[in-house]
């Protein structure tokens, strides 16, 4: 999963839009109009450049180290939400007025990436998704922790962070008002998925000011004049004590006494207001295809059966003589597969990442310039966080509950979250300065997660899986994503219970019990996002098979990978069209001199 995803809880989940990866909105540069561009090209360029700058101003970023620290938090009141809806509806009207056939080939591609984005932004506002800004995976209050963890370089950075903390009560009140509006119409997360999630609130409300997450930037103030450090620390402590912690205590009271008792006891997205249309819209958002839930469910069942047979074959390779349930119990309980310490897990991940570095030039012509760190998931997030998440500059690895982090999964996890997965693909997309910024910095889940899952499977070809147990771990991760097709559609469109979903995952995957429960809650709370992985990977695999068949001996794996990655994050139909052009052009990639 991509590190920043971010966030259904903030209403920012636009094809998984990675707003934290954008350049400073105040200094955002428009993509230059091509020399001799047509009137239609110029009209489209002006539209998406202006909208992108406006969009960035709507959502101040509080994580990306490349952007200046903002001095405020987003406005999420009803008037601001209505303004966003009207703005994007106006953009859509202008888009529809542009004759796509009059666009150049480059701008037609931009149109095909941009139009579904605006469609999804409008849909999200119309369904009022901002009235549900907290779920089992992500919440608006834990997102604020990202601001405390980013680097601070100047006195102004600190003053702006302090201004953000002053803005927390206003921001929380607006979010709680939106949640009350959701409560009134039955638009809430399922209650079962929020149980225990208030621990991330008490981690702030019950700490000492100096022990709080919000004090993190004041611990090491490198580059800040000594004369300013004490005054900034004093102001920070006072604000944490007198403003931030009271706001979190008020939020805790609201969550425990008002919100949680009013959350729904049903699970399915189709049980929400206009739920069937909502779930279908989420499928279009995350999969970038208009797929029927029943057809996805059927495909998932077939893929689970196919992968299960492969797992049985690998199980026999290990020499295990029992049946499959016994093998899963063995994997979940035998100490040989468990990391001995958090450092053991982190160091093994680092070794796997360096092994890939040695193989990368055989499979990729263009490599990203940005490096990444491997760091543990912060303590306040870890109990309910996924096994790992990657993004620009960072691979977060969960070291909480070490028995649930088996080593046989680690190679697949690392390839997915670090390189050639998220820490590789996302920085490459951002380096394409000849593309509009909305393409450089947009993360579309079906593409990004599909690529990362494909990266796991590519590990077989690259020789990354050293033992049958490692290959079983890879298949375990493949079937885990196929199982998601069954579980997500089962829960949200076929009336499955949480117990059915847990039992199905327990039967077909070797995931630890803690991770199964965490993941099921995520799928329940985040409809259709889980579908993007396997359906995205399936599109890439089919495109590659098509290219291999058509090109024969001319097929070049480096050229194919560079072609897919050079696009940046795009809807799946756009990816298919690009691969067809790659075939028509004789398999020549975007960087012929690197092939």
C-alpha positions as CSV (number, residue, x, y, z in Angstrom):
1,X,0.0,0.0,0.0
2,X,1.2,3.5,-0.8
3,X,2.4,5.4,2.2
4,X,0.5,8.6,1.7
5,X,-2.9,7.3,0.3
6,X,-4.3,9.6,2.0
7,X,-6.9,10.0,2.7
8,X,-10.5,8.9,2.7
9,X,-10.4,10.4,6.2
10,X,-9.7,13.8,4.8
11,X,-11.9,13.6,1.8
12,X,-8.7,13.8,-0.3
13,X,-8.8,10.3,-1.8
14,X,-8.9,11.1,-5.5
15,X,-7.7,7.9,-7.1
16,X,-5.5,7.7,-4.1
17,X,-4.3,11.3,-4.8
18,X,-0.9,11.8,-3.1
19,X,-1.3,15.5,-2.3
20,X,1.7,15.3,0.0
21,X,3.9,14.8,-3.0
22,X,3.1,18.1,-4.7
23,X,5.2,21.2,-5.1
24,X,4.5,24.3,-3.1
25,X,1.1,25.5,-4.3
26,X,2.1,29.1,-4.0
27,X,5.0,28.5,-6.4
28,X,3.4,25.9,-8.6
29,X,4.6,26.2,-12.1
30,X,2.2,25.6,-15.0
31,X,3.2,23.2,-17.6
32,X,4.5,25.2,-20.6
33,X,2.2,25.3,-23.6
34,X,3.8,23.6,-26.5
35,X,5.1,25.8,-29.3
36,X,2.4,26.1,-31.9
37,X,-0.2,24.4,-29.7
38,X,-3.8,24.3,-31.0
39,X,-6.5,26.4,-29.4
40,X,-8.0,23.3,-27.9
41,X,-4.6,22.4,-26.4
42,X,-4.1,25.8,-24.9
43,X,-7.7,25.8,-23.5
44,X,-7.1,22.4,-21.8
45,X,-3.7,23.4,-20.5
46,X,-5.0,26.6,-19.0
47,X,-7.9,24.7,-17.3
48,X,-5.9,21.9,-15.7
49,X,-3.1,24.2,-14.6
50,X,-5.5,26.7,-12.9
51,X,-7.5,23.9,-11.3
52,X,-4.4,22.1,-10.0
53,X,-3.1,25.3,-8.3
54,X,-6.6,25.9,-6.8
55,X,-6.8,22.3,-5.6
56,X,-3.5,22.6,-3.8
57,X,-4.6,25.7,-2.0
58,X,-7.7,23.8,-0.8
59,X,-5.6,21.2,1.0
60,X,-2.5,22.6,2.8
61,X,0.0,19.8,3.0
62,X,1.5,18.9,6.3
63,X,3.9,16.1,5.4
64,X,5.9,16.7,2.3
65,X,9.4,17.9,3.2
66,X,9.8,19.6,-0.2
67,X,7.0,22.1,0.6
68,X,7.0,25.0,3.0
69,X,5.2,24.3,6.3
70,X,1.7,25.7,6.0
71,X,0.4,28.1,8.8
72,X,-3.1,26.6,8.8
73,X,-5.2,23.5,8.4
74,X,-7.8,22.8,5.7
75,X,-11.3,24.4,5.8
76,X,-13.8,21.5,5.9
77,X,-17.0,23.4,6.8
78,X,-20.2,23.0,4.7
79,X,-19.7,26.2,2.8
80,X,-16.1,25.2,1.8
81,X,-17.3,21.8,0.7
82,X,-20.1,23.3,-1.4
83,X,-17.7,25.7,-3.0
84,X,-15.5,22.8,-4.0
85,X,-18.4,21.0,-5.6
86,X,-19.4,24.0,-7.6
87,X,-15.9,24.7,-8.7
88,X,-15.3,21.2,-10.0
89,X,-18.7,21.1,-11.7
90,X,-17.6,24.3,-13.5
91,X,-14.3,22.6,-14.5
92,X,-16.2,19.6,-15.8
93,X,-18.4,21.9,-18.0
94,X,-15.4,23.5,-19.4
95,X,-13.8,20.1,-20.1
96,X,-16.9,18.9,-21.9
97,X,-16.8,22.0,-24.1
98,X,-13.4,21.0,-25.4
99,X,-13.5,18.9,-28.5
100,X,-11.2,16.0,-27.7
101,X,-10.6,15.2,-31.4
102,X,-9.0,18.7,-31.8
103,X,-6.3,18.0,-29.2
104,X,-2.8,16.9,-29.9
105,X,-1.9,13.3,-29.1
106,X,-0.1,14.5,-25.9
107,X,-3.0,16.5,-24.7
108,X,-5.5,13.8,-25.5
109,X,-3.6,11.6,-23.1
110,X,-3.7,14.4,-20.5
111,X,-7.4,14.8,-21.1
112,X,-8.0,11.0,-20.6
113,X,-6.1,11.1,-17.3
114,X,-7.6,14.4,-16.0
115,X,-11.3,14.0,-16.9
116,X,-11.8,10.9,-14.6
117,X,-10.0,12.8,-11.8
118,X,-12.5,15.7,-11.9
119,X,-15.4,13.2,-12.2
120,X,-14.2,11.5,-9.0
121,X,-13.8,14.8,-7.2
122,X,-17.3,15.7,-8.1
123,X,-18.7,12.3,-7.1
124,X,-16.9,12.4,-3.7
125,X,-18.5,15.8,-2.9
126,X,-21.9,14.8,-4.1
127,X,-21.9,11.7,-1.9
128,X,-20.7,13.8,1.0
129,X,-17.7,11.6,1.8
130,X,-16.3,14.4,3.8
131,X,-19.0,13.6,6.4
132,X,-17.1,10.4,7.2
133,X,-13.5,11.7,7.9
134,X,-12.4,8.7,10.1
135,X,-12.3,5.0,9.6
136,X,-10.3,2.0,10.8
137,X,-7.3,2.8,8.6
138,X,-7.0,6.6,8.5
139,X,-8.4,9.5,10.5
140,X,-8.1,13.3,10.3
141,X,-6.5,13.5,13.7
142,X,-3.7,10.9,13.0
143,X,-3.0,12.7,9.7
144,X,-1.9,15.7,11.8
145,X,0.9,13.6,13.2
146,X,2.6,13.7,9.8
147,X,3.2,17.4,10.3
148,X,5.0,16.7,13.6
149,X,7.2,14.1,12.0
150,X,8.4,16.1,9.0
151,X,11.7,18.0,9.1
152,X,11.8,21.7,10.2
153,X,14.6,23.9,8.8
154,X,13.8,27.5,9.6
155,X,12.4,29.7,12.4
156,X,9.5,30.4,10.0
157,X,8.8,26.7,9.7
158,X,8.4,26.5,13.5
159,X,6.2,29.6,13.6
160,X,3.9,28.1,11.0
161,X,3.8,24.7,12.8
162,X,2.8,26.6,15.9
163,X,0.1,28.4,13.9
164,X,-1.2,25.0,12.7
165,X,-1.5,23.8,16.4
166,X,-3.5,27.0,17.2
167,X,-5.8,26.0,14.3
168,X,-6.5,22.5,15.6
169,X,-9.6,23.4,17.7
170,X,-11.3,25.1,14.7
171,X,-10.4,22.2,12.4
172,X,-11.6,19.6,14.9
173,X,-14.9,21.4,15.5
174,X,-15.5,21.6,11.7
175,X,-14.7,17.9,11.3
176,X,-17.0,17.0,14.3
177,X,-19.8,19.1,12.8
178,X,-19.4,17.2,9.5
179,X,-19.5,13.9,11.3
180,X,-22.7,14.9,13.1
181,X,-24.2,15.6,9.7
182,X,-23.2,12.1,8.6
183,X,-24.7,10.7,11.8
184,X,-28.0,12.3,11.0
185,X,-28.3,10.6,7.6
186,X,-26.7,7.3,8.6
187,X,-23.5,7.9,6.8
188,X,-20.9,6.6,9.2
189,X,-18.3,3.8,9.3
190,X,-19.4,0.5,10.7
191,X,-19.1,0.6,14.5
192,X,-17.0,-2.6,14.7
193,X,-14.2,-1.1,12.7
194,X,-13.8,1.8,15.1
195,X,-13.4,-0.2,18.3
196,X,-10.2,0.7,20.0
197,X,-9.2,3.3,17.5
198,X,-9.5,6.1,20.1
199,X,-6.1,4.9,21.3
200,X,-4.5,7.3,18.8
201,X,-6.4,10.1,20.5
202,X,-5.4,9.2,24.0
203,X,-1.8,8.9,22.8
204,X,-1.9,12.7,22.5
205,X,-4.5,13.7,25.2
206,X,-2.9,11.7,28.0
207,X,0.8,12.4,27.3
208,X,2.9,15.1,29.0
209,X,3.4,18.1,26.6
210,X,7.0,17.1,26.2
211,X,6.1,13.5,25.6
212,X,3.5,14.3,23.0
213,X,3.9,13.6,19.3
214,X,3.4,17.3,18.7
215,X,6.6,18.1,20.7
216,X,8.7,16.0,18.2
217,X,9.9,19.0,16.1
218,X,11.2,20.7,19.2
219,X,13.4,17.9,20.4
220,X,16.2,18.5,17.8
221,X,16.2,21.9,16.4
222,X,19.2,21.7,14.0
223,X,20.0,24.9,12.2
224,X,17.8,27.0,14.5
225,X,19.7,29.8,16.3
226,X,20.1,29.0,20.0
227,X,18.5,32.3,20.9
228,X,15.2,31.2,19.3
229,X,15.2,27.6,20.4
230,X,14.1,28.2,24.0
231,X,11.3,30.6,23.1
232,X,10.0,28.3,20.4
233,X,10.1,25.3,22.8
234,X,8.3,27.3,25.5
235,X,5.6,28.5,23.1
236,X,5.3,24.9,21.7
237,X,4.8,23.4,25.2
238,X,2.3,26.0,26.2
239,X,0.3,25.4,23.0
240,X,0.3,21.6,23.3
241,X,-0.8,21.9,27.0
242,X,-3.4,24.6,26.6
243,X,-4.7,24.2,23.0
244,X,-3.8,20.8,21.4
245,X,-4.4,18.5,24.3
246,X,-7.8,20.1,25.3
247,X,-8.9,19.7,21.6
248,X,-8.0,16.1,21.6
249,X,-9.8,15.5,24.9
250,X,-12.9,17.2,23.5
251,X,-12.6,14.9,20.4
252,X,-12.2,11.9,22.6
253,X,-15.3,12.7,24.5
254,X,-17.2,13.2,21.2
255,X,-16.0,9.9,19.8
256,X,-16.8,7.9,22.9
257,X,-20.0,9.4,24.0
258,X,-21.6,10.8,20.8
259,X,-20.1,9.4,17.6
260,X,-19.4,5.7,18.4
261,X,-22.8,5.0,19.9
262,X,-24.4,6.5,16.7
263,X,-22.3,4.6,14.2
264,X,-24.0,2.0,12.1
265,X,-24.1,-1.7,13.0
266,X,-24.3,-2.8,9.3
267,X,-21.1,-3.4,7.2
268,X,-21.9,-3.0,3.6
269,X,-21.4,0.1,1.5
270,X,-24.7,-0.7,-0.2
271,X,-26.4,-0.1,3.3
272,X,-25.3,3.6,3.2
273,X,-27.6,6.2,1.7
274,X,-27.8,5.5,-2.1
275,X,-25.4,2.7,-1.2
276,X,-25.4,0.7,-4.4
277,X,-24.6,3.8,-6.5
278,X,-22.0,4.8,-3.9
279,X,-20.2,1.4,-4.1
280,X,-20.2,1.4,-7.9
281,X,-18.7,4.9,-7.8
282,X,-16.0,3.8,-5.5
283,X,-15.2,0.9,-7.9
284,X,-14.9,3.4,-10.7
285,X,-12.6,5.5,-8.5
286,X,-10.2,2.9,-7.4
287,X,-10.3,0.5,-10.4
288,X,-10.7,3.2,-13.1
289,X,-13.1,0.7,-14.8
290,X,-16.9,0.5,-14.5
291,X,-17.0,-3.1,-13.3
292,X,-20.0,-5.0,-11.9
293,X,-19.3,-6.2,-8.3
294,X,-20.7,-9.7,-9.1
295,X,-18.2,-10.1,-12.0
296,X,-15.3,-9.0,-9.8
297,X,-16.4,-11.5,-7.1
298,X,-16.6,-14.3,-9.6
299,X,-13.1,-13.5,-11.0
300,X,-11.7,-13.4,-7.5
301,X,-13.1,-16.8,-6.6
302,X,-11.5,-18.3,-9.8
303,X,-8.1,-16.6,-9.1
304,X,-8.1,-17.8,-5.4
305,X,-8.6,-21.4,-6.7
306,X,-5.7,-21.0,-9.2
307,X,-3.3,-19.5,-6.7
308,X,-4.3,-22.0,-4.0
309,X,-3.1,-24.8,-6.2
310,X,0.2,-23.1,-6.7
311,X,0.6,-22.7,-2.9
312,X,-0.1,-26.5,-2.5
313,X,2.7,-27.2,-5.0
314,X,5.2,-25.0,-3.2
315,X,4.1,-26.5,0.2
316,X,5.2,-29.9,-1.2
317,X,8.6,-28.5,-2.2
318,X,9.3,-27.6,1.5
319,X,8.9,-31.3,2.4
320,X,5.9,-30.6,4.7
321,X,3.8,-33.8,4.9
322,X,0.6,-32.5,6.5
323,X,-2.4,-30.8,4.9
324,X,-2.8,-27.1,4.0
325,X,-4.4,-26.0,7.3
326,X,-1.6,-27.7,9.2
327,X,1.0,-26.0,7.0
328,X,-0.6,-22.6,7.7
329,X,-0.6,-23.3,11.4
330,X,3.0,-24.3,11.2
331,X,3.9,-21.0,9.4
332,X,1.9,-18.9,11.8
333,X,3.4,-20.4,15.0
334,X,6.9,-21.8,14.3
335,X,9.6,-19.5,15.8
336,X,12.0,-19.9,12.8
337,X,9.8,-17.6,10.7
338,X,9.4,-14.8,13.3
339,X,11.8,-11.9,13.6
340,X,13.8,-11.9,16.8
341,X,13.6,-8.1,17.2
342,X,12.4,-5.0,15.5
343,X,16.0,-4.4,14.4
344,X,16.1,-7.9,12.9
345,X,13.0,-7.2,10.8
346,X,14.3,-3.8,9.7
347,X,17.8,-5.1,8.8
348,X,16.4,-8.0,6.7
349,X,14.2,-5.5,4.8
350,X,17.3,-3.4,4.1
351,X,19.2,-6.4,2.8
352,X,16.3,-7.3,0.5
353,X,16.2,-3.8,-0.8
354,X,19.9,-3.8,-1.6
355,X,19.7,-7.1,-3.3
356,X,17.1,-5.5,-5.7
357,X,19.5,-2.6,-6.3
358,X,22.0,-5.1,-7.7
359,X,19.4,-6.5,-10.1
360,X,17.6,-3.2,-11.1
361,X,19.7,-2.4,-14.2
362,X,18.7,-5.7,-15.8
363,X,15.0,-4.8,-15.7
364,X,14.8,-1.0,-15.8
365,X,16.5,1.6,-18.0
366,X,15.5,4.7,-16.0
367,X,16.1,4.6,-12.3
368,X,14.7,7.2,-9.8
369,X,17.1,9.7,-8.3
370,X,15.4,9.8,-4.9
371,X,16.6,7.3,-2.3
372,X,14.4,6.0,0.5
373,X,14.7,5.2,4.2
374,X,13.4,2.1,6.0
375,X,11.8,3.1,9.3
376,X,9.4,1.6,11.8
377,X,5.8,2.6,11.9
378,X,5.3,5.2,14.7
379,X,4.0,3.7,18.0
380,X,0.8,5.7,17.9
381,X,-0.2,4.2,14.6
382,X,1.3,0.7,14.7
383,X,-1.4,-1.4,16.4
384,X,-3.9,-0.8,13.6
385,X,-1.5,-0.1,10.7
386,X,-0.8,-2.4,7.8
387,X,2.4,-4.4,7.6
388,X,4.2,-1.7,5.6
389,X,3.6,1.3,3.4
390,X,5.9,3.0,1.0
391,X,6.1,6.3,-0.8
392,X,8.5,9.0,-1.8
393,X,11.6,8.7,0.4
394,X,10.2,6.3,3.0
395,X,9.3,2.6,3.5
396,X,7.4,2.3,6.7
397,X,7.7,-1.2,8.2
398,X,5.5,-2.3,11.1
399,X,7.5,-3.7,14.0
400,X,4.5,-4.0,16.3
401,X,3.5,-7.5,17.4
402,X,6.5,-9.2,15.8
403,X,5.0,-12.7,15.7
404,X,2.5,-11.3,13.1
405,X,5.4,-10.1,10.8
406,X,6.7,-13.4,9.4
407,X,10.0,-13.3,7.5
408,X,8.7,-15.4,4.6
409,X,6.4,-12.5,3.6
410,X,9.2,-9.9,3.9
411,X,10.6,-10.1,0.4
412,X,7.3,-9.6,-1.3
413,X,6.3,-6.8,1.1
414,X,9.6,-5.0,0.5
415,X,9.4,-5.3,-3.3
416,X,5.9,-3.9,-3.1
417,X,6.5,-1.0,-0.7
418,X,10.0,0.0,-1.6
419,X,11.6,-0.8,-4.9
420,X,10.6,-1.5,-7.6
421,X,7.2,-0.7,-6.0
422,X,6.0,2.5,-4.4
423,X,9.4,4.1,-3.4
424,X,10.5,3.5,-7.0
425,X,7.4,4.3,-9.2
426,X,6.1,7.4,-7.4
427,X,9.5,9.3,-7.5
428,X,9.9,8.4,-11.2
429,X,6.5,9.9,-12.0
430,X,7.4,13.1,-10.2
431,X,10.6,13.4,-12.3
432,X,8.7,13.8,-15.5
433,X,8.9,17.5,-15.6
434,X,7.6,17.6,-19.2
435,X,4.2,16.4,-17.9
436,X,1.6,18.6,-16.2
437,X,1.9,18.7,-12.5
438,X,-1.4,17.0,-12.0
439,X,0.1,13.9,-13.7
440,X,3.5,14.2,-11.9
441,X,1.9,14.2,-8.5
442,X,-1.3,12.1,-8.9
443,X,-1.5,8.6,-7.5
444,X,-4.1,6.4,-9.1
445,X,-4.7,3.3,-7.0
446,X,-5.3,0.8,-9.7
447,X,-2.1,1.8,-11.4
448,X,0.1,2.3,-8.4
449,X,-1.1,-0.7,-6.4
450,X,-1.2,-2.8,-9.6
451,X,2.4,-1.9,-10.3
452,X,3.5,-2.7,-6.8
453,X,1.8,-6.1,-6.8
454,X,3.3,-6.8,-10.2
455,X,6.7,-5.9,-8.6
456,X,6.2,-8.7,-6.1
457,X,5.6,-11.2,-8.9
458,X,8.5,-9.8,-10.9
459,X,10.6,-10.9,-7.9
460,X,10.3,-14.5,-9.1
461,X,11.9,-13.5,-12.5
462,X,14.6,-11.5,-10.7
463,X,15.5,-14.4,-8.5
464,X,14.6,-12.5,-5.3
465,X,12.9,-15.4,-3.5
466,X,15.7,-17.5,-2.1
467,X,13.7,-20.4,-0.5
468,X,10.4,-22.2,-1.1
469,X,9.1,-20.5,2.0
470,X,9.9,-17.1,0.4
471,X,8.1,-18.1,-2.8
472,X,5.2,-19.3,-0.6
473,X,5.2,-15.9,1.0
474,X,5.0,-14.3,-2.5
475,X,2.0,-16.5,-3.4
476,X,0.5,-15.7,0.0
477,X,0.6,-12.0,-0.9
478,X,-0.8,-12.7,-4.4
479,X,-3.7,-14.7,-3.1
480,X,-4.2,-12.2,-0.3
481,X,-5.0,-9.6,-3.0
482,X,-7.2,-12.1,-4.9
483,X,-9.0,-12.8,-1.7
484,X,-9.7,-9.1,-1.4
485,X,-11.8,-9.2,-4.6
486,X,-14.0,-11.8,-2.9
487,X,-14.1,-10.3,0.5
488,X,-14.6,-6.6,-0.6
489,X,-17.5,-7.5,-3.0
490,X,-18.8,-10.1,-0.6
491,X,-19.1,-7.6,2.3
492,X,-20.2,-4.6,0.3
493,X,-22.6,-6.2,-2.2
494,X,-23.5,-9.7,-1.1
495,X,-24.3,-9.4,2.6
496,X,-21.2,-11.1,4.0
497,X,-20.6,-10.8,7.7
498,X,-17.3,-9.8,9.2
499,X,-16.9,-13.4,10.5
500,X,-17.3,-14.7,6.9
501,X,-14.6,-12.4,5.7
502,X,-12.2,-13.3,8.5
503,X,-12.8,-17.0,8.0
504,X,-12.2,-16.8,4.2
505,X,-8.9,-15.0,4.7
506,X,-7.9,-17.4,7.4
507,X,-8.7,-20.4,5.1
508,X,-6.7,-19.2,2.1
509,X,-3.9,-17.0,3.3
510,X,-1.0,-17.5,5.7
511,X,-1.5,-14.1,7.2
512,X,-1.2,-13.8,11.0
513,X,-4.5,-13.5,13.0
514,X,-3.7,-9.9,13.9
515,X,-3.2,-8.9,10.3
516,X,-6.3,-10.7,9.1
517,X,-8.5,-8.8,11.5
518,X,-6.8,-5.5,10.8
519,X,-7.1,-6.0,7.1
520,X,-10.8,-7.1,7.2
521,X,-11.6,-3.9,9.1
522,X,-9.8,-1.9,6.5
523,X,-11.8,-3.4,3.6
524,X,-15.1,-2.9,5.5
525,X,-14.3,0.7,6.2
526,X,-12.8,1.6,2.8
527,X,-15.1,0.2,0.1
528,X,-13.5,-0.9,-3.2
529,X,-9.9,0.3,-2.4
530,X,-8.9,-3.3,-2.0
531,X,-10.0,-4.1,-5.5
532,X,-7.4,-1.9,-7.1
533,X,-4.4,-4.2,-6.4
534,X,-5.2,-7.4,-8.2
535,X,-7.2,-5.8,-11.0
536,X,-4.4,-3.4,-11.7
537,X,-1.8,-6.1,-11.7
538,X,-4.0,-8.2,-14.0
539,X,-4.1,-5.4,-16.5
540,X,-0.3,-5.0,-16.5
541,X,0.3,-8.8,-16.8
542,X,-2.2,-9.0,-19.8
543,X,-0.5,-6.0,-21.4
544,X,2.9,-7.6,-21.0
545,X,1.7,-10.9,-22.4
546,X,0.2,-9.1,-25.4
547,X,3.5,-7.3,-26.1
548,X,5.5,-10.5,-25.7
549,X,3.3,-12.3,-28.1
550,X,3.2,-9.5,-30.7
551,X,6.9,-8.6,-30.5
552,X,8.5,-12.0,-30.1
553,X,12.3,-11.8,-30.0
554,X,12.0,-8.0,-30.2
555,X,10.4,-7.8,-26.8
556,X,12.7,-5.9,-24.3
557,X,11.8,-6.1,-20.7
558,X,13.6,-2.9,-19.8
559,X,11.8,-1.0,-22.6
560,X,8.4,-2.4,-21.5
561,X,8.9,-1.4,-17.9
562,X,10.2,2.0,-18.8
563,X,7.1,2.5,-21.0
564,X,4.8,1.6,-18.2
565,X,6.6,3.8,-15.6
566,X,7.2,6.7,-17.9
567,X,3.4,7.3,-18.1
568,X,3.2,8.1,-14.4
569,X,0.0,7.1,-12.7
570,X,-2.8,6.7,-15.2
571,X,-6.2,5.0,-15.5
572,X,-6.0,1.4,-16.7
573,X,-7.5,2.1,-20.1
574,X,-4.8,4.7,-20.7
575,X,-2.1,2.2,-19.8
576,X,-3.6,-0.4,-22.2
577,X,-3.6,2.2,-25.0
578,X,0.0,3.1,-24.4
579,X,1.1,-0.6,-24.5
580,X,-0.7,-1.0,-27.8
581,X,1.3,1.9,-29.2
582,X,4.5,0.4,-27.7
583,X,3.7,-2.7,-29.8
584,X,2.9,-0.7,-32.9
585,X,6.2,1.1,-32.6
586,X,8.1,-2.1,-32.6
587,X,8.8,-2.4,-28.8
588,X,10.9,0.8,-28.6
589,X,10.7,2.3,-25.2
590,X,10.8,6.0,-24.2
591,X,14.6,5.8,-23.5
592,X,16.1,3.9,-26.5
593,X,19.6,4.8,-25.5
594,X,19.1,2.9,-22.2
595,X,17.9,-0.3,-23.7
